Amino acid sequence: MENWVIRNRNGARIIDLNPVVFGISAGIILLFVALSLVFLDEMSTVFDATQAWVANKTGWMFVLGTNIILGYCVYLAFSRFANVRIGGPDATPDFTLQGWFAMLFSAGMGIGLLFYSVAEPMYHLLTPPHGEIPGTPGAYRSHDHPQCRTMWDVSRRI
């Protein structure tokens, strides 16, 4: 059976799907989602137990994996591979070093401001950090604590 190929106006291939693999995968995913929606309470229990097991039994593996990858990146940065030019000897970067740092900073601030600007105040309202009763005006005011305000200062971005 031939692959499903979708091309853009210039004739370049943008999607190339194997119909058997795609059909079986999509069917399994849709079945799983449908069963999760039909058996919501049971699946919630299963997902909670699975998440707790993964966090309790394999949490160390995530920390170890992160540290190994970080160590490997530091090794590459200071080894003889630091000067390897990705893309070949004549390749030039699309962006300057300043541009890359600006994009990284913007992405970090963007996710923080779009997600945590709502999530953090709601978290402090529902579980206040300073002994206030959840959901009260005192819990709302506890978000104005210096500990909460320092999350977005310059020192947290360096």
GITA-V970035 format. One record per residue. N is the residue number from 1. RES is the residue in three letters. SS is DSSP state (alpha for helix, beta for strand, coil for the rest). OMEGA is omega as a letter, one per 30 degrees, with the letter a starting at -180 (none if undefined). D_LAST is the distance of its C-alpha to the last C-alpha in whole Angstrom. Layout:
N&RES&SS&OMEGA&D_LAST  N&RES&SS&OMEGA&D_LAST
This chain:
1&MET&coil&a&54  2&GLU&coil&l&52  3&ASN&coil&l&48  4&TRP&beta&a&47  5&VAL&beta&l&46  6&ILE&beta&a&44  7&ARG&beta&l&44  8&ASN&coil&a&43  9&ARG&coil&a&45  10&ASN&coil&l&44  11&GLY&coil&l&46  12&ALA&coil&a&42  13&ARG&beta&l&42  14&ILE&beta&l&39  15&ILE&beta&l&40  16&ASP&beta&a&42  17&LEU&beta&l&43  18&ASN&coil&a&46  19&PRO&alpha&a&48  20&VAL&alpha&a&49  21&VAL&alpha&a&45  22&PHE&alpha&a&44  23&GLY&alpha&l&47  24&ILE&alpha&a&47  25&SER&alpha&a&43  26&ALA&alpha&l&43  27&GLY&alpha&l&46  28&ILE&alpha&a&44  29&ILE&alpha&l&41  30&LEU&alpha&l&43  31&LEU&alpha&l&46  32&PHE&alpha&l&43  33&VAL&alpha&a&41  34&ALA&alpha&l&45  35&LEU&alpha&l&46  36&SER&alpha&l&42  37&LEU&alpha&l&43  38&VAL&alpha&a&47  39&PHE&coil&a&46  40&LEU&alpha&a&43  41&ASP&alpha&l&44  42&GLU&alpha&a&45  43&MET&alpha&l&42  44&SER&alpha&l&39  45&THR&alpha&l&41  46&VAL&alpha&a&40  47&PHE&alpha&l&37  48&ASP&alpha&l&36  49&ALA&alpha&l&37  50&THR&alpha&l&36  51&GLN&alpha&l&32  52&ALA&alpha&l&33  53&TRP&alpha&a&35  54&VAL&alpha&a&32  55&ALA&alpha&a&29  56&ASN&alpha&a&31  57&LYS&alpha&a&33  58&THR&alpha&l&30  59&GLY&alpha&l&27  60&TRP&alpha&a&26  61&MET&alpha&l&27  62&PHE&alpha&l&24  63&VAL&alpha&l&22  64&LEU&alpha&l&24  65&GLY&alpha&l&23  66&THR&alpha&l&20  67&ASN&alpha&l&19  68&ILE&alpha&l&22  69&ILE&alpha&l&20  70&LEU&alpha&l&17  71&GLY&alpha&l&19  72&TYR&alpha&l&21  73&CYS&alpha&l&18  74&VAL&alpha&l&17  75&TYR&alpha&l&21  76&LEU&alpha&a&22  77&ALA&alpha&a&19  78&PHE&alpha&a&21  79&SER&coil&l&24  80&ARG&alpha&l&27  81&PHE&alpha&a&26  82&ALA&alpha&a&23  83&ASN&alpha&l&25  84&VAL&coil&a&27  85&ARG&coil&l&27  86&ILE&coil&a&27  87&GLY&coil&l&30  88&GLY&coil&a&32  89&PRO&coil&a&32  90&ASP&coil&a&33  91&ALA&coil&l&30  92&THR&coil&a&27  93&PRO&coil&l&24  94&ASP&coil&a&24  95&PHE&coil&l&21  96&THR&coil&l&19  97&LEU&alpha&l&16  98&GLN&alpha&l&15  99&GLY&alpha&l&16  100&TRP&alpha&l&15  101&PHE&alpha&l&11  102&ALA&alpha&l&13  103&MET&alpha&l&14  104&LEU&alpha&l&12  105&PHE&alpha&a&10  106&SER&alpha&l&13  107&ALA&alpha&l&14  108&GLY&alpha&l&11  109&MET&alpha&a&12  110&GLY&alpha&a&16  111&ILE&alpha&l&16  112&GLY&alpha&a&15  113&LEU&alpha&a&17  114&LEU&alpha&a&20  115&PHE&alpha&a&20  116&TYR&alpha&l&19  117&SER&alpha&l&20  118&VAL&alpha&a&23  119&ALA&alpha&a&23  120&GLU&alpha&l&21  121&PRO&alpha&l&24  122&MET&alpha&l&26  123&TYR&alpha&a&25  124&HIS&alpha&l&25  125&LEU&alpha&a&29  126&LEU&alpha&l&30  127&THR&coil&a&29  128&PRO&coil&a&28  129&PRO&coil&a&26  130&HIS&coil&l&28  131&GLY&coil&l&31  132&GLU&coil&l&32  133&ILE&coil&a&35  134&PRO&coil&l&33  135&GLY&coil&a&34  136&THR&coil&l&35  137&PRO&alpha&l&34  138&GLY&alpha&l&32  139&ALA&alpha&l&30  140&TYR&alpha&l&29  141&ARG&alpha&a&28  142&SER&alpha&l&26  143&HIS&alpha&a&24  144&ASP&alpha&l&23  145&HIS&coil&l&22  146&PRO&alpha&l&19  147&GLN&alpha&a&18  148&CYS&alpha&a&18  149&ARG&alpha&a&16  150&THR&alpha&l&13  151&MET&alpha&a&12  152&TRP&alpha&l&11  153&ASP&coil&a&10  154&VAL&alpha&a&7  155&SER&alpha&l&6  156&ARG&alpha&a&6  157&ARG&alpha&a&4  158&ILE&coil&none&0
